[in-house]
Amino acid sequence: MAEQIKFTEEEVGKINQLRQEVSNVFTQLGQLAIEKKRRIDEVEQIEKQLLDSHSKLVNQEKELFESLNEKYGDGNYDPATNVFTPVEKTEETVTDEQK
């Protein structure tokens, strides 16, 4: 059997210090992974809320313009002047001869 060799206290201290530093890095990596997931989840939740809000606003806009179109007809709105200019309708009458 081979003769056993005992490490010096300094060597054992370096080994223990290295093991502790590796353990600390692994702990920090785990904490970082958890924090990263939490933040990603939080950002995704905020994004979902904003997308839902956007969809609701698009629907409100659609409903508003549909009601304004019913009330005032087709036209153009200038937000700088708050003026609505209706589109002039040209009525074409079709006679029996043209049918």
PyMOL commands that set and color helices and strands:
alter all, ss='L'
color gray80, all
select helices_A, chain A and resi 9-72
alter helices_A, ss='H'
color red, helices_A
select strands_A, chain A and resi 75-78+83-86
alter strands_A, ss='S'
color yellow, strands_A
deselect
rebuild
show_as cartoon
